[in-house]
Amino acid sequence: MDFPDFIENFPALDVPFPEEEVQTKAIRSDAGLVVFFSFPQDFVLPLHSHKAQWGTVLEGEVEQTIGGETRVYGPGDSYSIPSGVEHGGKIKAGSRVIDVFEEPDRYPVKG
């Protein structure tokens, strides 16, 4: 499933990962950041922490370790990561995820 053209026209973010592994489109407000993630390749997200995050898997499979507990999420599943809780995971190629970050400036807009 591709994102609709109007979402593909949203700005990309400057994330610290190669574009061939992680692709982004985003909407930002003063209250938070909504990111449409696409993963063309298998991807390993190192353990890290930041302010609160909520996400849902649209397509594919995401294995998340949140606060030491590991779970596999598939299409339709959502997860909530409280502020400051360490998390990371493995994301299968072809996955698409929507993540909402409490921090509106979590990642800068490209360009």
N, C-alpha and C positions, 0 to 999 in steps of 0.2 A: 504494500500500500504506500503510495506516495502522498505527501502532504499536498493539499490544494495549492494552486498557483498563488493565491493571495498570501498564504503562509510562507511559501518559498520566496516571496518578495520582501518579507520581514528582514531586518538587518541580521547579519551573522555576528557572532561574538568572537573575541580574541581569547580563546581558551588555551591552556598550556599543553595541548595535545595536537599531534599532526592531523591535518584536515582529512587525510585518507583514512584515518581511524575514527574521528569524531566530527560530525557536521552539525551546525547549529543554526537556528533561526529564533529570534527572540522578540518579546514585547516587554517593555520596561515601564514602570510607573514609579511614583514616589514611595509607594508602599511595598513594592517587590518586583521580582523578575520572573517571567514565564519563558521557559526555554523548550523548544521543540528539538530534541536530539535524534540524530540518525547515526547508526554505527555500521558502516560498510564492511568492517573487519571485526573479528573477535577483539575485545578490548579488556584490559585489566585496569581497573580504577584503584590506585593505591589508597590505603587507609588515610583518612584526613578528617578534619572537623571544621565547622563554621556555624553560622546561625541556622535556624530551622529550615527544613526542606520537606516538601511533599511531592510525590511523583506517582505516575501511573504508566503502566506498560501498555502500549498500543499494539505492538507486534514483536515477536521474538521471545527471548528469555533473558532475564537479568537475575543473577545470583548476588544478593546483597548481604553483607555482614554489617549489622547495625548494633552497636553496643555489645559486641561479642557474640551475637546470635545470628546465625546464617539461615537464610531462607531463599528459595527460588520463586521468582515472580514471573507470571506469564500474562498474556493479553487479558486486560480487564482487571488485573490486580493492581493495588496501590500500596504505597508505603509512606510512612511518616517518620522523619528523622528529627528528633528534638534538638534544639540549639546546643552546641558544644559536644554532641555525642559523636564519637569516632565511628566512621563507616567507610566502606569500600566494597569492591566487588568485581565480578566477571560478567561481561555483557557479550552475548553471542552476535556474530555477524548477521546483519539484516534487521536488528532490533530497532524499534522506534519508541521513544519515551517522551513524555511531557513532564518536566520538573518545574516546580514553583519554589523560588527561593525567597526567604524573608528579606534578604539583602538586595536592594535594587541595583547596587553596584558590584555584585558578586563577580561579574566578568565585564570588561569594557566592550563596547561595540567596535567592530573592525572598521578601519578606514577612517 
